[in-house]
């Protein structure tokens, strides 16, 4: 017995097939430039990175020696790599569980009926407008043990000045505070854009059912923001794994490797130690970790949609 789909296929006329092929070629023609640019600037560097990771190469001379997976074996027994990976994981956790919720709170504040929202909007978003170099220099001054405002406040409460960026126990915390301050506004913008798209009818229906503001948040706002949470989490994870500039500017990975992350370690191996093959290995591992994290999040999101949770 023929199914309805089989019947539809049979009923397609040669003219329709011709039009379909013509439409496909037109679509391919328009997509081809973007595909070409994507292949040159995204796919090729990724493939080249994995290729270089198989060589002993200083990145300057043309001569390269194929060594297979030796760089990977060396990397997995490298204590500095594990320290850097641990710091990156800490940065990921802070980004997901501190930056994103803080961005949501800032967006909720801006949507609440309070005075001075335009002023708060500027204050909240200002850190994200500043260049990372300026932010790094600003916070180096803020953390200065002698003249820095942070230590002056600490001393007002009777404590001794703290060498924030020179102490192994405080350097990472000091930079994480800066990272939170800099990037939380980015997630605030994402949540603001998502909140604008929530229909007012949902809130009106919730009001008719007698829901208070807290119940509206948990039963209307929060479920509607789940896709934004997923997008924000992916951006936070990928951004945290490829972090470099603020750490390099403020501490250069020190003191004693306390703030070393994969980005700074890769840079040092490639452009200071001239070990481009080893640096490519670090970059390849960074890519694989980020790719695995994104896949896991997408699978969780797919299962959520499949089960109809929060939708």
Buried (B, 14 or more C-beta within 10 A) or exposed (E): EEEEEEEEEEEEEEEEEEEEEEEEEEEEEEEEEEEEEEEEEEEEEEEEBBBBBBBBBEBEEEEBEEBEEBBBEBBEEBEBBEBBBEBBBBBBBBBBEBBBBBBBEBBBBBBEEEEEBEEBBEEBBEBBEEEBEEBBEEBBEBBBBEEBEBBEEBEEEEEEBBBBBBBEEBBBEBBBBBBBBBBBBBBBBBBBEBBEEBEEEBBEEBEEEEBEEEEBBEBBBEBBBBBBBBBBBBBBBBBBBBBBBBBBBBBEBBBEBBBBBBBBBBBBBBEEEBBBBBBBBBBBBBBEBBEEBBEEBEEEBEEBEEEEEBE
